[in-house]
């Protein structure tokens, strides 16, 4: 579930933010691409360090930190408006990348350690399936949530960027990240509650 949610969030960001930058802020595709690079670049740089921290501090602790950072990044993206500075936007995208990088290593380790050795191949395949499922879910729900917010403001249904009502897009984008933030907060709280219960029964 965690893998599905995180990869779904990745695709929500990858679909909505370029649309915001190009259609709402009128930024060129080249600059948009450079801004969006702040997300994966940080993830690439932090992933090896996260693996080392996971080995030394414990998988669970690093996993929780990663999920918490992802929540912070989403809350930040939920505050973005027409006038948000690009460095600040890059910071929020960077937090998403940072959270992703911190999350991946401990999550994968905990999943693989939870099964016997004769099921490692199946489990690895299921992790891959979870990633692809998350990408699909993120693609679908990014559009559903975005246009639910846009249509709510407009009072009628549209299927494209509302050129005449850019505020409607901003509302839809913020609504999307508010919803994803709430989902992640609930999921994180459930994780912590389950962990506390497991520790109490040891």
C-alpha positions, 0 to 999 in steps of 0.5 A: 500500500505504501509503495502504491501511494508513493508512486501514485503521488509521484504521478500526481505531481508529474501530471499537475505541476507541468500543467501549472507551470506551462498553462498557468504561469506561461513558463516555457517547456524547457524551463518547466523541464528544468524545474521538474528536475528538482524532484528526481535529482534530489531523489537520486542523490538521497537514495544511497544515503537513505539506505545507509541511514536505514542500515544504521538507524533502523528501517522503521525510523527512516521509513516514517521520516520519509513519509513525514517529509512527503506529507510536508511536501504535499502540504507545501504544494497545496499552498501554491498560487499564481504568485508563488516564487519558483525557488519556493515551488522547487523547494516543495518539489524537492521535498517530494523528491527527498521524501521519495528517496528516504522512503524507498530503501527502508520500505523495500527492505521491510517488505523483503524481510517480511517473507521467507527466502523461497518467496523473495522472487514473488515479492519482488514481482509484487513490488514491481506490480505495486509501483505500476499500480501506483503510477496508474492510480496517480494518473487517474486520480490526478485528473479526477481530483483536479477537474473535480475542483475546477468544475466545482469553481466553474459550476459546469464541466470542462475537460481542458485547462480553463483558460478564461478562469485560471483561478479555477485551476489553482483551486483544483490543484490545491484541492488535489494536494489537500486530498493527497495530504489527508490520505498520507496523514491517515495512512501514516497515522495507521502505520504508527498505530500498528507499529505501537500495537506490534511493539506492545505485543512483543 
